Amino acid sequence: MQITAAKPTALPWWSIPPSPQQLERLRTALADNILTDEVRRNGLGGVDPARLERSIGQVAQDFKFRNRPAAAEIFDDQFLPPLAGRVIN
């Protein structure tokens, strides 16, 4: 992913040179869906615990939990690589 974000045309899986339209679609997908401000802060795979808590609260508005889970019960980052290896600039 870091190679794709840094230089989309350098990808080894392009069997033929990409068209300008293909590159534009890739750049748009990266910018709109992957290289978000949150990814820049938390790295790929990272989660903002406060945002996750708010999301759980939104679900709780329509779904009655027997025991409402805490963010730490849903997401644990101990298996992620260090932040430095997940950050994309």
Secondary structure, 3 states (H helix, E strand, C coil): CHHHHHCHHHCCCCCCCCCHHHHHHHHHHHHHHHCCHHHHHHCCCCCCHHHHHHHHHHHHHHCCCCCCCCHHHHCCHHHCCCHHHCCCC
